[in-house]
Amino acid sequence: MCRFLRATATAAPALAGVLVLLLMYHKSAPPLPCYPVPAAHQCDKPASTSPTLGPPRTDTPLLLVWSWPEGRRFHLRDCETLFAVDGCRLSDNRSLYQQAAAVLLYHGAIGADLADLPAAAQRPRSQSWIWFNADPPAATARIAGLEGLFNLTLGYRADADISARPGVTLRRRSDLNFVPPEKTRLLCRIVDGAGGGGGERAAAYQQELARHMAVETFASSSDAVAGENYFRTVGACKFYLSFEASAPGDHITEAFSGPLSAGAVPVVLGPPRRSYERIAPPASFIHVDDFHDAAALARFLLGLDRDRHAYMKFFEWRRVHTIKRHPTADRHKFAHAICQACRHVGLRREYRVVPDLYKWFFGV
C-alpha cells in the first residue's frame, strides 16, 4: 500500500503537467476552418459579414406613425439601420393605438374635418401626440381644432421640441487631407415643379443673380439628382443656392445640409446667419445678407472662382468637423425626421403639452 501511495505521489506532478499542456493547446489552437459546404447545410461561420438585425424588441416604447408623410413609407426598422436608433419601435398599425407611447401625425395628411385623427376619447392619459410639419409657415394651411391637441412639435426649426435639422459634428480624428470633389460647374440649384423652394423672395433673388452670372438649375425629378446621383451632381458644383423660406422662424432643411455634405459651398438665403451658425461653422457657407445686393454677391463668387486658395478656405472646417449625408432614396425623404422623433420617444419620457400650436408656429 505504501509503495502504491509513493508511486502515485511521484506520478501526480507529471500528470498535472500533461493536463496543463493540453489545456494551453486547446485555448491557443486556431478554430477549425469553415470550408464551403453544400447549400443544404450551414457552417457555424456566417456566410455574409454584413450586419443582420435580430427579432424586433418589445421592451422599448412604441411610436405609431398614423399616416406616412406624402405616402413615403419606409421599412419599420430603417431607423436602426440608417441612424442607429434602437431605443424605440416604429409601427403604422393603428390597432396598436392604445399601446403607443406616442403618435406621430403629419400635418399635410390631416383633413379639414379632422375625421382621420385618432379617437381622442380612447387616448391613453400618458400618450404624446407629435405634430410633424415639414413646411414653412407660408406653405402651411391652418386647420381649425388642432391648436390644443399636441404634446410635441417636430420640424426644421431650432425651437421645435424635436428638430429634424442635421448638423455638423466634431470629428473623432482630424482630416488634414480633405479634397472637395472635382468641380465642373460653377453655381447650381435644384428646383421643383413650382420653380423651387424659398418663396417669392428666393425666386426674385435668383433672377437678379442670373443677370450677373450663370445659374445651372436641375429639376427635382431629374435623373441627374435622383438617388446617389444627387451627391455626384451637387458635389461637382462650386457653389449651390440653398434657399429657404425666410420668416417667421428659422426653417432650415436639407437644401442646406445636402450641398454642405456633398462638397459644395452653400449660398444661403432665408433665416439670419446666426441660425445657420448654430448647426454649421461660420466659414462653411456664404450668406446673401452679407452683401449689398445680388451684383456684389456675383462679384464675390466669380472672384472665388479665380482664386483657388481663397475658395479652399471654405473647406477648412472639414479638418475638425464632419456631416453625415442624408439618405437619398425617395421613400426616405422624411426618414431622418421620423427617426429623430423615435429617438426622442426612446430617450425622454417627460409629459408636456403645446398650449397653442399655431401661436408658436405662425407667431400670432
Secondary structure, DSSP 8 states (H G I E B T S, - for coil): -HHHHHHHHHHHHHHHHHHHHHHHHHHHS---------TTS--SS-S--S----S--SSS-EEEESS-GGG----TTHHHHHH---SSEEE--GGGGGG-SEEEEEGGG--TT-TTS--GGG--TT-EEEEE--S-GGG----TT-TTS-SEEEESSTTSSEE-----EE-SS--TT-------EEEEEEE-TTS-SSHHHHHHHHHHHTTTS--EEEETTSGGGSTTHHHHHHHTEEEEEEE---SSS----HHHHHHHHHT-EEEEESS-HHHHTTTS-GGGSEEGGGSSSHHHHHHHHHHHHH-HHHHHGGGGGGGTEE------SGGGTTHHHHHHHHHHHHH-------S-HHHHHH--
